[in-house]
Amino acid sequence: MAFQGVRILLAAVVVCLLVAAPCANAAITCSRVATLLSACVSYLRGRSGPIHPPPPPFCCTGLRSLNSLAKTKAERQAACNCLTQLFRGVNLGRARTLPASCGVRIPYPISPTISCST
């Protein structure tokens, strides 16, 4: 009986490894980008004014995480394409200053005419 339990446990572990393995090297998806930057939405849709509030801490954490995930050109392009779809209608001034406000360096300017192919 104990042997049967060990076999079931071993089978469950193998299934978990097979399911998790593709996720470890998975490309950046729009749902992942949306999740990472969900805390930024209200900040990016806010109005600019004379007093510019800082972005929420979780927004900066998500931006840092996304920046560290997007290592290759293909990953940066995927993230860029997602961002252009997900964040239409945001306050461009806040979007442009978000990386600097969070202490994140990105290799391209934020612009409504950005080309994600480069």
VMD Tcl script that builds the backbone (N, CA, C; Angstrom):
set m [mol new atoms 354]
animate dup $m
set s [atomselect $m all]
$s set {name element resname resid chain x y z} {
  {N N MET 1 A 0.820 -1.188 0.000}
  {CA C MET 1 A 0.000 0.000 0.000}
  {C C MET 1 A 0.870 1.260 0.000}
  {N N ALA 2 A 1.960 1.242 0.800}
  {CA C ALA 2 A 2.859 2.392 0.845}
  {C C ALA 2 A 3.525 2.601 -0.507}
  {N N PHE 3 A 3.846 1.498 -1.198}
  {CA C PHE 3 A 4.475 1.594 -2.506}
  {C C PHE 3 A 3.548 2.297 -3.498}
  {N N GLN 4 A 2.261 2.008 -3.421}
  {CA C GLN 4 A 1.271 2.651 -4.292}
  {C C GLN 4 A 1.246 4.164 -4.052}
  {N N GLY 5 A 1.317 4.579 -2.786}
  {CA C GLY 5 A 1.339 6.001 -2.453}
  {C C GLY 5 A 2.572 6.698 -2.996}
  {N N VAL 6 A 3.723 6.022 -2.930}
  {CA C VAL 6 A 4.972 6.590 -3.456}
  {C C VAL 6 A 4.874 6.742 -4.967}
  {N N ARG 7 A 4.295 5.765 -5.644}
  {CA C ARG 7 A 4.152 5.846 -7.105}
  {C C ARG 7 A 3.252 7.016 -7.499}
  {N N ILE 8 A 2.181 7.204 -6.764}
  {CA C ILE 8 A 1.267 8.316 -7.062}
  {C C ILE 8 A 1.966 9.649 -6.820}
  {N N LEU 9 A 2.700 9.742 -5.720}
  {CA C LEU 9 A 3.433 10.972 -5.420}
  {C C LEU 9 A 4.478 11.257 -6.488}
  {N N LEU 10 A 5.214 10.218 -6.909}
  {CA C LEU 10 A 6.229 10.383 -7.944}
  {C C LEU 10 A 5.592 10.834 -9.258}
  {N N ALA 11 A 4.465 10.235 -9.607}
  {CA C ALA 11 A 3.767 10.630 -10.830}
  {C C ALA 11 A 3.319 12.089 -10.756}
  {N N ALA 12 A 2.838 12.506 -9.598}
  {CA C ALA 12 A 2.409 13.894 -9.425}
  {C C ALA 12 A 3.583 14.857 -9.566}
  {N N VAL 13 A 4.734 14.495 -9.015}
  {CA C VAL 13 A 5.926 15.340 -9.125}
  {C C VAL 13 A 6.360 15.457 -10.578}
  {N N VAL 14 A 6.353 14.352 -11.314}
  {CA C VAL 14 A 6.742 14.377 -12.724}
  {C C VAL 14 A 5.794 15.267 -13.520}
  {N N VAL 15 A 4.507 15.152 -13.276}
  {CA C VAL 15 A 3.528 15.999 -13.970}
  {C C VAL 15 A 3.786 17.469 -13.662}
  {N N CYS 16 A 4.046 17.786 -12.400}
  {CA C CYS 16 A 4.333 19.176 -12.020}
  {C C CYS 16 A 5.573 19.697 -12.734}
  {N N LEU 17 A 6.600 18.878 -12.827}
  {CA C LEU 17 A 7.825 19.298 -13.510}
  {C C LEU 17 A 7.580 19.515 -14.993}
  {N N LEU 18 A 6.811 18.641 -15.609}
  {CA C LEU 18 A 6.521 18.792 -17.033}
  {C C LEU 18 A 5.687 20.032 -17.316}
  {N N VAL 19 A 4.775 20.340 -16.434}
  {CA C VAL 19 A 3.928 21.520 -16.608}
  {C C VAL 19 A 4.714 22.791 -16.332}
  {N N ALA 20 A 5.575 22.779 -15.330}
  {CA C ALA 20 A 6.310 23.980 -14.936}
  {C C ALA 20 A 7.489 24.275 -15.845}
  {N N ALA 21 A 8.083 23.281 -16.465}
  {CA C ALA 21 A 9.283 23.486 -17.275}
  {C C ALA 21 A 9.085 24.493 -18.397}
  {N N PRO 22 A 8.011 24.402 -19.192}
  {CA C PRO 22 A 7.849 25.403 -20.246}
  {C C PRO 22 A 7.662 26.810 -19.701}
  {N N CYS 23 A 7.098 26.941 -18.515}
  {CA C CYS 23 A 6.873 28.262 -17.939}
  {C C CYS 23 A 8.178 28.933 -17.552}
  {N N ALA 24 A 9.180 28.168 -17.226}
  {CA C ALA 24 A 10.447 28.738 -16.798}
  {C C ALA 24 A 11.107 29.521 -17.922}
  {N N ASN 25 A 10.915 29.081 -19.172}
  {CA C ASN 25 A 11.528 29.752 -20.309}
  {C C ASN 25 A 10.483 30.410 -21.202}
  {N N ALA 26 A 9.309 30.621 -20.691}
  {CA C ALA 26 A 8.224 31.169 -21.495}
  {C C ALA 26 A 8.520 32.602 -21.900}
  {N N ALA 27 A 8.034 32.949 -23.083}
  {CA C ALA 27 A 8.179 34.311 -23.564}
  {C C ALA 27 A 7.300 35.234 -22.727}
  {N N ILE 28 A 7.580 36.505 -22.833}
  {CA C ILE 28 A 6.765 37.494 -22.127}
  {C C ILE 28 A 5.397 37.539 -22.793}
  {N N THR 29 A 4.361 37.403 -21.992}
  {CA C THR 29 A 2.992 37.443 -22.510}
  {C C THR 29 A 2.320 38.743 -22.075}
  {N N CYS 30 A 1.288 39.122 -22.806}
  {CA C CYS 30 A 0.559 40.338 -22.444}
  {C C CYS 30 A -0.118 40.199 -21.085}
  {N N SER 31 A -0.559 39.001 -20.760}
  {CA C SER 31 A -1.185 38.837 -19.447}
  {C C SER 31 A -0.158 39.028 -18.336}
  {N N ARG 32 A 1.080 38.597 -18.562}
  {CA C ARG 32 A 2.144 38.802 -17.565}
  {C C ARG 32 A 2.460 40.290 -17.444}
  {N N VAL 33 A 2.560 40.988 -18.567}
  {CA C VAL 33 A 2.825 42.428 -18.557}
  {C C VAL 33 A 1.703 43.154 -17.815}
  {N N ALA 34 A 0.461 42.793 -18.118}
  {CA C ALA 34 A -0.685 43.435 -17.462}
  {C C ALA 34 A -0.663 43.197 -15.959}
  {N N THR 35 A -0.318 41.994 -15.556}
  {CA C THR 35 A -0.252 41.682 -14.127}
  {C C THR 35 A 0.841 42.487 -13.445}
  {N N LEU 36 A 2.017 42.528 -14.063}
  {CA C LEU 36 A 3.140 43.244 -13.455}
  {C C LEU 36 A 2.863 44.734 -13.315}
  {N N LEU 37 A 2.150 45.298 -14.275}
  {CA C LEU 37 A 1.941 46.748 -14.272}
  {C C LEU 37 A 0.529 47.159 -13.860}
  {N N SER 38 A -0.235 46.246 -13.312}
  {CA C SER 38 A -1.610 46.581 -12.918}
  {C C SER 38 A -1.655 47.699 -11.882}
  {N N ALA 39 A -0.646 47.783 -11.030}
  {CA C ALA 39 A -0.619 48.840 -10.010}
  {C C ALA 39 A -0.316 50.211 -10.609}
  {N N CYS 40 A 0.057 50.252 -11.878}
  {CA C CYS 40 A 0.393 51.525 -12.530}
  {C C CYS 40 A -0.800 52.161 -13.239}
  {N N VAL 41 A -1.856 51.409 -13.448}
  {CA C VAL 41 A -2.964 51.877 -14.289}
  {C C VAL 41 A -3.561 53.183 -13.794}
  {N N SER 42 A -3.952 53.250 -12.539}
  {CA C SER 42 A -4.592 54.481 -12.052}
  {C C SER 42 A -3.616 55.648 -12.082}
  {N N TYR 43 A -2.357 55.391 -11.795}
  {CA C TYR 43 A -1.343 56.448 -11.859}
  {C C TYR 43 A -1.205 56.961 -13.295}
  {N N LEU 44 A -1.125 56.055 -14.257}
  {CA C LEU 44 A -0.926 56.448 -15.652}
  {C C LEU 44 A -2.157 57.105 -16.264}
  {N N ARG 45 A -3.304 56.873 -15.703}
  {CA C ARG 45 A -4.525 57.495 -16.226}
  {C C ARG 45 A -4.869 58.782 -15.496}
  {N N GLY 46 A -4.093 59.129 -14.487}
  {CA C GLY 46 A -4.335 60.354 -13.723}
  {C C GLY 46 A -3.958 61.591 -14.509}
  {N N ARG 47 A -4.397 62.718 -14.009}
  {CA C ARG 47 A -4.100 63.995 -14.664}
  {C C ARG 47 A -2.772 64.541 -14.176}
  {N N SER 48 A -2.073 65.205 -15.066}
  {CA C SER 48 A -0.853 65.904 -14.670}
  {C C SER 48 A -1.246 67.255 -14.124}
  {N N GLY 49 A -0.497 67.706 -13.206}
  {CA C GLY 49 A -0.757 69.009 -12.624}
  {C C GLY 49 A 0.530 69.569 -12.071}
  {N N PRO 50 A 0.423 70.692 -11.362}
  {CA C PRO 50 A 1.633 71.295 -10.811}
  {C C PRO 50 A 2.302 70.392 -9.771}
  {N N ILE 51 A 1.508 69.584 -9.085}
  {CA C ILE 51 A 2.071 68.642 -8.117}
  {C C ILE 51 A 2.007 67.263 -8.755}
  {N N HIS 52 A 3.171 66.698 -8.967}
  {CA C HIS 52 A 3.269 65.408 -9.645}
  {C C HIS 52 A 3.493 64.325 -8.600}
  {N N PRO 53 A 2.451 63.567 -8.241}
  {CA C PRO 53 A 2.628 62.549 -7.204}
  {C C PRO 53 A 3.524 61.414 -7.701}
  {N N PRO 54 A 4.222 60.770 -6.795}
  {CA C PRO 54 A 5.055 59.638 -7.214}
  {C C PRO 54 A 4.180 58.433 -7.556}
  {N N PRO 55 A 4.693 57.540 -8.392}
  {CA C PRO 55 A 3.927 56.327 -8.683}
  {C C PRO 55 A 3.852 55.435 -7.447}
  {N N PRO 56 A 2.840 54.599 -7.357}
  {CA C PRO 56 A 2.733 53.689 -6.212}
  {C C PRO 56 A 3.932 52.733 -6.161}
  {N N PRO 57 A 4.358 52.346 -4.973}
  {CA C PRO 57 A 5.511 51.437 -4.845}
  {C C PRO 57 A 5.343 50.128 -5.621}
  {N N PHE 58 A 4.134 49.547 -5.601}
  {CA C PHE 58 A 3.938 48.288 -6.323}
  {C C PHE 58 A 4.037 48.481 -7.832}
  {N N CYS 59 A 3.726 49.674 -8.307}
  {CA C CYS 59 A 3.886 49.989 -9.721}
  {C C CYS 59 A 5.365 49.919 -10.086}
  {N N CYS 60 A 6.199 50.545 -9.278}
  {CA C CYS 60 A 7.645 50.534 -9.538}
  {C C CYS 60 A 8.214 49.125 -9.427}
  {N N THR 61 A 7.716 48.351 -8.486}
  {CA C THR 61 A 8.168 46.964 -8.347}
  {C C THR 61 A 7.842 46.177 -9.608}
  {N N GLY 62 A 6.640 46.353 -10.133}
  {CA C GLY 62 A 6.242 45.667 -11.357}
  {C C GLY 62 A 7.056 46.113 -12.552}
  {N N LEU 63 A 7.332 47.412 -12.638}
  {CA C LEU 63 A 8.136 47.935 -13.739}
  {C C LEU 63 A 9.554 47.375 -13.682}
  {N N ARG 64 A 10.128 47.327 -12.486}
  {CA C ARG 64 A 11.469 46.740 -12.334}
  {C C ARG 64 A 11.474 45.264 -12.735}
  {N N SER 65 A 10.446 44.550 -12.331}
  {CA C SER 65 A 10.351 43.124 -12.678}
  {C C SER 65 A 10.248 42.936 -14.184}
  {N N LEU 66 A 9.401 43.720 -14.831}
  {CA C LEU 66 A 9.254 43.621 -16.280}
  {C C LEU 66 A 10.567 43.962 -16.970}
  {N N ASN 67 A 11.231 44.996 -16.507}
  {CA C ASN 67 A 12.501 45.401 -17.100}
  {C C ASN 67 A 13.545 44.292 -16.969}
  {N N SER 68 A 13.556 43.611 -15.844}
  {CA C SER 68 A 14.539 42.540 -15.664}
  {C C SER 68 A 14.163 41.289 -16.458}
  {N N LEU 69 A 12.880 41.087 -16.744}
  {CA C LEU 69 A 12.456 39.941 -17.551}
  {C C LEU 69 A 12.760 40.135 -19.029}
  {N N ALA 70 A 12.694 41.362 -19.496}
  {CA C ALA 70 A 12.866 41.661 -20.922}
  {C C ALA 70 A 14.346 41.843 -21.239}
  {N N LYS 71 A 15.069 40.742 -21.330}
  {CA C LYS 71 A 16.521 40.792 -21.553}
  {C C LYS 71 A 16.879 40.855 -23.037}
  {N N THR 72 A 16.200 40.063 -23.853}
  {CA C THR 72 A 16.548 39.986 -25.271}
  {C C THR 72 A 15.729 40.986 -26.084}
  {N N LYS 73 A 16.157 41.196 -27.313}
  {CA C LYS 73 A 15.429 42.100 -28.200}
  {C C LYS 73 A 13.997 41.596 -28.417}
  {N N ALA 74 A 13.842 40.293 -28.616}
  {CA C ALA 74 A 12.506 39.722 -28.835}
  {C C ALA 74 A 11.614 39.921 -27.611}
  {N N GLU 75 A 12.180 39.776 -26.425}
  {CA C GLU 75 A 11.398 39.976 -25.199}
  {C C GLU 75 A 11.006 41.440 -25.029}
  {N N ARG 76 A 11.923 42.351 -25.346}
  {CA C ARG 76 A 11.599 43.781 -25.261}
  {C C ARG 76 A 10.529 44.155 -26.284}
  {N N GLN 77 A 10.613 43.570 -27.484}
  {CA C GLN 77 A 9.596 43.836 -28.500}
  {C C GLN 77 A 8.231 43.311 -28.059}
  {N N ALA 78 A 8.216 42.126 -27.473}
  {CA C ALA 78 A 6.949 41.557 -26.992}
  {C C ALA 78 A 6.347 42.443 -25.908}
  {N N ALA 79 A 7.174 42.890 -24.978}
  {CA C ALA 79 A 6.689 43.774 -23.912}
  {C C ALA 79 A 6.182 45.087 -24.499}
  {N N CYS 80 A 6.909 45.641 -25.441}
  {CA C CYS 80 A 6.519 46.897 -26.090}
  {C C CYS 80 A 5.164 46.747 -26.783}
  {N N ASN 81 A 4.994 45.675 -27.538}
  {CA C ASN 81 A 3.721 45.445 -28.233}
  {C C ASN 81 A 2.567 45.322 -27.245}
  {N N CYS 82 A 2.806 44.643 -26.153}
  {CA C CYS 82 A 1.760 44.515 -25.126}
  {C C CYS 82 A 1.424 45.874 -24.528}
  {N N LEU 83 A 2.453 46.637 -24.208}
  {CA C LEU 83 A 2.236 47.941 -23.578}
  {C C LEU 83 A 1.453 48.881 -24.482}
  {N N THR 84 A 1.743 48.851 -25.783}
  {CA C THR 84 A 1.019 49.743 -26.689}
  {C C THR 84 A -0.453 49.360 -26.779}
  {N N GLN 85 A -0.770 48.096 -26.587}
  {CA C GLN 85 A -2.164 47.653 -26.608}
  {C C GLN 85 A -2.862 47.883 -25.268}
  {N N LEU 86 A -2.159 47.600 -24.190}
  {CA C LEU 86 A -2.769 47.645 -22.860}
  {C C LEU 86 A -2.986 49.050 -22.320}
  {N N PHE 87 A -2.106 49.960 -22.667}
  {CA C PHE 87 A -2.136 51.264 -22.014}
  {C C PHE 87 A -2.455 52.404 -22.965}
  {N N ARG 88 A -3.432 52.191 -23.807}
  {CA C ARG 88 A -3.906 53.282 -24.664}
  {C C ARG 88 A -4.681 54.263 -23.803}
  {N N GLY 89 A -4.562 55.526 -24.121}
  {CA C GLY 89 A -5.315 56.542 -23.402}
  {C C GLY 89 A -4.721 56.932 -22.061}
  {N N VAL 90 A -3.448 56.630 -21.859}
  {CA C VAL 90 A -2.820 57.022 -20.595}
  {C C VAL 90 A -2.306 58.450 -20.702}
  {N N ASN 91 A -1.997 59.031 -19.576}
  {CA C ASN 91 A -1.402 60.356 -19.513}
  {C C ASN 91 A 0.041 60.221 -19.993}
  {N N LEU 92 A 0.331 60.769 -21.160}
  {CA C LEU 92 A 1.649 60.604 -21.769}
  {C C LEU 92 A 2.758 61.197 -20.905}
  {N N GLY 93 A 2.486 62.314 -20.250}
  {CA C GLY 93 A 3.490 62.918 -19.372}
  {C C GLY 93 A 3.885 61.978 -18.250}
  {N N ARG 94 A 2.900 61.352 -17.640}
  {CA C ARG 94 A 3.202 60.404 -16.563}
  {C C ARG 94 A 3.893 59.157 -17.105}
  {N N ALA 95 A 3.467 58.695 -18.276}
  {CA C ALA 95 A 4.091 57.511 -18.870}
  {C C ALA 95 A 5.565 57.775 -19.174}
  {N N ARG 96 A 5.860 58.972 -19.677}
  {CA C ARG 96 A 7.255 59.304 -20.011}
  {C C ARG 96 A 8.145 59.383 -18.783}
  {N N THR 97 A 7.602 59.856 -17.675}
  {CA C THR 97 A 8.429 60.021 -16.477}
  {C C THR 97 A 8.403 58.807 -15.549}
  {N N LEU 98 A 7.546 57.837 -15.838}
  {CA C LEU 98 A 7.426 56.675 -14.955}
  {C C LEU 98 A 8.748 55.934 -14.745}
  {N N PRO 99 A 9.487 55.587 -15.797}
  {CA C PRO 99 A 10.746 54.861 -15.547}
  {C C PRO 99 A 11.697 55.630 -14.627}
  {N N ALA 100 A 11.906 56.904 -14.890}
  {CA C ALA 100 A 12.810 57.697 -14.047}
  {C C ALA 100 A 12.271 57.820 -12.629}
  {N N SER 101 A 10.955 57.993 -12.499}
  {CA C SER 101 A 10.353 58.093 -11.166}
  {C C SER 101 A 10.542 56.816 -10.362}
  {N N CYS 102 A 10.638 55.690 -11.066}
  {CA C CYS 102 A 10.833 54.394 -10.400}
  {C C CYS 102 A 12.305 53.987 -10.337}
  {N N GLY 103 A 13.195 54.814 -10.896}
  {CA C GLY 103 A 14.614 54.476 -10.891}
  {C C GLY 103 A 14.963 53.350 -11.848}
  {N N VAL 104 A 14.230 53.272 -12.959}
  {CA C VAL 104 A 14.449 52.216 -13.950}
  {C C VAL 104 A 14.929 52.856 -15.245}
  {N N ARG 105 A 16.014 52.328 -15.785}
  {CA C ARG 105 A 16.512 52.806 -17.078}
  {C C ARG 105 A 15.993 51.902 -18.175}
  {N N ILE 106 A 15.345 52.499 -19.159}
  {CA C ILE 106 A 14.928 51.731 -20.327}
  {C C ILE 106 A 15.643 52.318 -21.541}
  {N N PRO 107 A 15.978 51.475 -22.522}
  {CA C PRO 107 A 16.816 51.928 -23.639}
  {C C PRO 107 A 16.083 52.651 -24.760}
  {N N TYR 108 A 14.852 53.078 -24.533}
  {CA C TYR 108 A 14.102 53.749 -25.590}
  {C C TYR 108 A 13.149 54.759 -24.974}
  {N N PRO 109 A 12.815 55.818 -25.712}
  {CA C PRO 109 A 11.890 56.822 -25.180}
  {C C PRO 109 A 10.448 56.323 -25.249}
  {N N ILE 110 A 9.638 56.773 -24.328}
  {CA C ILE 110 A 8.214 56.434 -24.356}
  {C C ILE 110 A 7.520 57.477 -25.209}
  {N N SER 111 A 6.846 57.010 -26.238}
  {CA C SER 111 A 6.226 57.897 -27.208}
  {C C SER 111 A 5.010 57.196 -27.810}
  {N N PRO 112 A 3.983 57.964 -28.191}
  {CA C PRO 112 A 2.827 57.332 -28.829}
  {C C PRO 112 A 3.158 56.788 -30.220}
  {N N THR 113 A 4.274 57.216 -30.784}
  {CA C THR 113 A 4.664 56.752 -32.115}
  {C C THR 113 A 5.825 55.762 -32.058}
  {N N ILE 114 A 6.055 55.167 -30.901}
  {CA C ILE 114 A 7.170 54.236 -30.757}
  {C C ILE 114 A 6.988 53.035 -31.684}
  {N N SER 115 A 8.080 52.609 -32.273}
  {CA C SER 115 A 8.067 51.415 -33.107}
  {C C SER 115 A 8.640 50.269 -32.289}
  {N N CYS 116 A 7.864 49.253 -32.077}
  {CA C CYS 116 A 8.315 48.111 -31.276}
  {C C CYS 116 A 9.215 47.175 -32.072}
  {N N SER 117 A 9.421 47.461 -33.351}
  {CA C SER 117 A 10.232 46.568 -34.182}
  {C C SER 117 A 11.730 46.806 -34.030}
  {N N THR 118 A 12.110 47.879 -33.347}
  {CA C THR 118 A 13.547 48.157 -33.209}
  {C C THR 118 A 14.063 47.798 -31.841}
}
mol reanalyze $m
mol bondsrecalc $m
mol representation Tube
mol addrep $m
